[in-house]
Amino acid sequence: MSFPENIKKEAFEKANHRCEKCGKQLTIHSCEAHHKTSVNAGGSDCLSNCQILCHKCHAETRTYGKH
């Protein structure tokens, strides 16, 4: 699942346009919205469960690519 666009934008602003893991400067088009708690584990598409990451940091998460 993916986050609604308004949640992704709000999380992006909250993260100050940076990857929340490595601090890399991002654009809204280059950032990836990551579920802190996966949907399979009961996580939702709400702002508090959204983490903004760069592609490299997102690919390093244990749940990357899993639904």
N, C-alpha and C positions, 0 to 999 in steps of 0.2 A: 504494500500500500504506500501511497505517497500523501504528503501533507497538502491540504488546500493551499492555494497560492497566497491567500491573505495571512495564513499562519507562518508560512515560509518567510514572507516579507517582514512580518513582525519580529520573528526570531532573528533574521538577518540584521535588522536595525538594533535589536537588543544586544547582539554580539559585536556591535560597532564595526560591521563589515569585515570581520576577521574570523578565521578558523578558530573555533573554541579549544582546539587541542594544541596546534603549533603556532597560532597567532598570525599566520599568513594573511595578507590583505586580499580580499575577494571582491568580486562583483556579484550582483544578484544572479547573473547567468552562470557564473563559475562555481558558486557555492552548492553544497549538497546538504539537504535536510536529513538528519539521522534520527531515528527513534531511539531514545535513551533506553527505553524498555520496549522490546519488539512487540508488534501486534500479536504474534503467536503467544507471547508470554503475558498478554493482558494489557499491553500498552495502547494508548489511544493517539489520535492525531491532534492532540491539544498542544498549546504553546509550551506548557511546562515539560512536555515529553520530547520537544524538538531541540536538537543540537545542530548548530551550523558547523560544517566541516569542509575542508578542501577535499579534492578527490583522493589524494594520497592518504590522508588520515582516515577518510571514510572507508577506503579499501582495506585498511588495517584493522577495522572493527571485526569482532568475532561473528557478527550477524550480517555482514555485508553480503548482499545478493540473495539473502534468504527471506522468505515470506513468512 
